[in-house]
Amino acid sequence: MGVLLLHKWKKLSFCAVLLTSLAFAGCGTPQASTTGETTGAKQEQSSAPQAMQVNLNTGEPSTIDPGLAEDIPSMSVARAAFDGLLRLNEKGELKEAVAEKYEVSADGLTYTFHLRESKWTNGDPVTAHDFEYAWKRVLDPKTASSYAYQMYYLKNGQAFNANKAKAEDVGVKATDDKTLVVTLENPAPFFPELVASVTYFPVNKKAVEGNKEWASKPETYITNGPFTLKNWEHKSKIEFEKSDSYWDKDAVKLSKLTLNMIEDANTELSMFEKGDLDWAGSPLGDLPLDALDALKESGKMQAQATAGTYWYIFNTTQKPFDNKKIRQAFATAVNRQEISDNVVPYKSTPATGILPPTMALTPEGYIKDGDVETAKKLLAEGMKEAGIKELPSITIAYNTSEVNSRIATVIQDQWRKAFGIEVKLVNKENKVHREDMKQGNFTIGRGSWIGDFNDPINFLEVFKGGLNTSKWENKEFLDLLAQSAKEGDVAKRKEILKKAEQIVMDEMPALPIYYFTYAWVKQDSVKDVVVDALGFIDFKYASNQK
């Protein structure tokens, strides 16, 4: 939900994650939010068609293929169009979806899912073979899915992704059309949460292999979820209609869902106030920073803390940030409290560590906020180690948004005052910024991570493999992550992950800035939109009786 944000920010007997799975001992219990009251009794619904207009302020989704999705916009589209074995219900509880029931073996290594009758939009039955195909497709190195590591919990999943095992060796097998048997490398009590994530959604083999561009047009986008894609006007809007073939269609109240692509927060709020949008702000859109105080005072704004961290990534392969002390210096000089108080009030908490509060191993954090004197000392030591007398040109790259621009400007000024240097700012369209980060075409790049499940491993794993845009490597760190996966004792595992976090914070491949709090406004007619504790939004149960 780990969802990478360029923003999609994964969880061995621990305290509750979300509302039903098990998470990490000592963590808080994040709560899902639903708009409007939900009770055990069914609310009476009008037979009149219901439509909802929301906004994607990032513009075009990078993809709507669930196996490739890695950011909130892409995952939100996929979540509207597809359904997995499990899904959060209208109360934010993890429940069976395409799977009618499932069992877990006593040793926690084998999950057996039994599928209900359901269909694809082309009329094909959804089978266990679809899930097996989809999961192995994500792991297939030819697919090049950045989220392949989410499948490493499967037996031989990582080995297959590394070309060290065959597809048939992976621990997922459809024993018949309605039975999926999953074997894990190690016990992972958070696995049901993963199964409910977008990466684990099924895809229709016939559709995928019949057209390489299957996830780009309504007529080829074969799905199995609450809504079907009816229209995609690129850089303008995406339109969904309620799916008549969805197994749980009676629970879907909206007849139409439109995702507009308005990148200006002021325009978004203005459209909301005129009634042209039913929802403005997080997690898909944004609210103007200058309007937050008034919206808060009016009582219209809703807020929810989210398991996510906004950060800057250092390119550790480029000078001067190939030096650890220089990275530490730039991180230490940032005054996060100033940013939280004056740039993103109501939407942030200063981050002095990588892990958000719900999964913190060291709640007091690691960085003394805005410690300019220590920062100057670290910079001098780092430049001496690097053998340089003058810093090379430094650029902060970020994807275009009001928040990103203001934060970059504030940090530019903080570094100017601390070090007497002039940092350049470059803003880019979301897709361009994402690709440049992947290719290493940056010095410092804006990023963030929203958890896919509430366990420290989900954040720590960002610093290895395909998602590690910093290109930082540390063998001891990787060994600790591997060790944690095999440790069944909660306390011992916690200590292992704490050591791993300490290495990350000492090496500083990323500069944490703040922890997310989502803020939004909605029309009074909107009910039962689920915003889960990890920041994902689901419109399956939403209603909008105007």
Sequence and secondary structure as in RCSB ss.txt:
>XXXX:A:sequence
MGVLLLHKWKKLSFCAVLLTSLAFAGCGTPQASTTGETTGAKQEQSSAPQAMQVNLNTGEPSTIDPGLAEDIPSM
SVARAAFDGLLRLNEKGELKEAVAEKYEVSADGLTYTFHLRESKWTNGDPVTAHDFEYAWKRVLDPKTASSYAYQ
MYYLKNGQAFNANKAKAEDVGVKATDDKTLVVTLENPAPFFPELVASVTYFPVNKKAVEGNKEWASKPETYITNG
PFTLKNWEHKSKIEFEKSDSYWDKDAVKLSKLTLNMIEDANTELSMFEKGDLDWAGSPLGDLPLDALDALKESGK
MQAQATAGTYWYIFNTTQKPFDNKKIRQAFATAVNRQEISDNVVPYKSTPATGILPPTMALTPEGYIKDGDVETA
KKLLAEGMKEAGIKELPSITIAYNTSEVNSRIATVIQDQWRKAFGIEVKLVNKENKVHREDMKQGNFTIGRGSWI
GDFNDPINFLEVFKGGLNTSKWENKEFLDLLAQSAKEGDVAKRKEILKKAEQIVMDEMPALPIYYFTYAWVKQDS
VKDVVVDALGFIDFKYASNQK
>XXXX:A:secstr
  EEE         SEETTTEE  TT      EESS   SS     SS  EEEEE TT S S   TTT  SHHHH
HHHHHH   SEEE TTS EEESSEEEEEE TTS EEEEEE   B TTS B  HHHHHHHHHHHH TTT  TTGGG
GTTBTTHHHHHTTSS GGGSSEEEEETTEEEEEBSS  TTHHHHHTSGGG    HHHHHH TTGGGSTTT    S
SEEEEEEETTTEEEEEE TT TTGGG   SEEEEE    HHHHHHHHHTTS SEEETTTS   GGGHHHHHHHT 
 EEEEEEEEEEEEE TTSTTTTSHHHHHHHHHT  HHHHHHHTSTTSEEE SSSS GGG SSTT S  TT HHHH
HHHHHHHHHHHT SS    EEEEES HHHHHHHHHHHHHHHHHH    EEEEE HHHHHHHHHHT  SEEEEEEE
 SSSSHHHHHGGGSGGG TT    HHHHHHHHHHHH   HHHHHHHHHHHHHHHHHH SEEEEEEEEEEEEE TT
EE  EE TTS EE TT EE  
